[in-house]
Amino acid sequence: MYEKILGPLLDDRRKRRKVLGGVVVLLVLASLLVPLKAVTVKMLPFDNKSELQVIIDMPQGSTLEQTAAAVR
């Protein structure tokens, strides 16, 4: 099946250029989804905090001293 699909593309320059052109058109259309607001893009969080939250799952019934030792 792989050879049946790619064989003609390797043999014929015109078919190869059509497929490459189709891929470029699809890439441009996918890139246009962001400025047209068709998809939501979020790259950074809304707030710029200078803090870090660390969550430690301790076994139930652990003492405060054991938790403090695990944090250190």
Secondary structure, DSSP 4 states (H G I P E B T S, - for coil): -HHHHHHHHHH-HHHHHHHHHHHHHHHHHHHHTTTTTSS----S-SS--S-------PPTT--HHHHHHHH-
